[in-house]
Amino acid sequence: MTDSNRRDTCRPLFHQLRILPLPSQYIFSLPLFVPTNKKLFSLNSQIHDINTCHNSNLHLPLIGLTLVQKGVAYSGCKIYNNLPPQIKNISNNVALFKSKLKKFLLRYVFYSVDEYYQQNYTDYEW
């Protein structure tokens, strides 16, 4: 289909064909839960009055249960908080948020959630 060698990396092919690998699809689906269910979440600025750089992030409750931490709400918040601010700021428009999120994930093509958390997004441009 792409005339590529079977030993070549697939990252450029995923990008070229505009296909998200499974971990990127997982990363794509979880933050979409947040803007459609905003009433379930609170911002850090609503929890405390201290002006920090994470004031605009969603508040993650301190939960020790692994089962809860792997749930949609907790994982969705965690992934949403790690998004570049340019994408988080448009979450009120769900269609635009979804489009920009997919474009972002196609640019980086993540093979794991850990890789997503370790990525530096300071170079991210629209």
N, C-alpha and C positions, 0 to 999 in steps of 0.2 A: 504494500500500500504506500509506503514512504521510501522504498528502496534503501533502507538503512541496514547496516550490519547488525546481526543479532547480538553482538557484544557491545554495541553502542549504548550510551546512557539514553534513557527515555525522556528525561526532563525537557529537552528542546522539542521533542515530538509531542509531548502533552501540551506544551505551549503553542506549537504550530497548529495542532489539530483542535485546540481549544477544548481539551478534555481535562477534567479534574481527576487526579488519582483518588483512590478511596479515602485516605486520610484527609485530603483537601476537601472532599465532599462532606466529611464529618465536620471539619472546621467551618465549612460554609453553612451547614444546616443549624448548628447550635446557636450562633449569634442572631440568626433570624427569629429565634424564639423571643429574644429580648424586646425588640421594638413593637412586636405584636402583643406583648403582655407586659407593658411598662408598669401597670398598676401593681404588679407583684414585686417590683424592685424599688430600692431607694438608693439615692446617691450618698457618697461619703459626706458631702456637705450637709446633708439632712441629718446625719448621725452625730456629727461633732462640729464645733465652730472653728476649729483650727484650720487656718488657710495653708493647705499643702498642695503639692503638685498633682496629687491624686484626688482632689476634691470632686472632679467631674466623673470619676469612675464609679461604677456600681459597687455598693457595699456588699462584701462577701461575709456572711456570718461565720463565726468561729465554730466549726463543726468537726468533730473528730471521727465520725463514722465514714468509712470509705464508701459505703453504699450510697450515702447522701452526696458525697463529693463527686461521684461518678454520674449523678443524676443530671437531667437536662438543665434545670434551673441553675444549679451551682456551676456546672461546666460551661454553660452558655454565658454566664456572667464573667467567668474567668477568661474565656476566649474573647468576649466582647471588650473587656478592659484592656486586653493586649493589642487591640486593633490600633492602627494609626489614627490620630485625632481627626484627620480629614474625613475619615469614613465614619467615625463615631458621631461627628457633628451633623451628619445628614440622616441619622437614624429615624427622624420624625417622618421622612418620606420613605416608606418601606420599599417601593419599587426602585427608587434611585439607590437606596442603601444596598439592596440586593444586587443591582447591576455593578456598583463600584466594588462591592465585596468580591464578586466573582472575578472582575478584572484584576483586583489585587491578588487573589489566590492563583490566577493563571500566570501572573508575572513571576511569582516565587515558586510555584509547584512544590508544595510540601509533601514529603514522604512520611512524616510522623507529626504528632501533636507537639512532641518535645522540640522538634526542629522549628516549628512555628513559634514557640515561646523563646527560643534562642536567637531568632532573627532580629537584626537591627533595622528598624524602619525609618531611620533618619534620612535615608536617600530616596524614600518613596515619593514619587511625583505623580500627579494626575496625568 
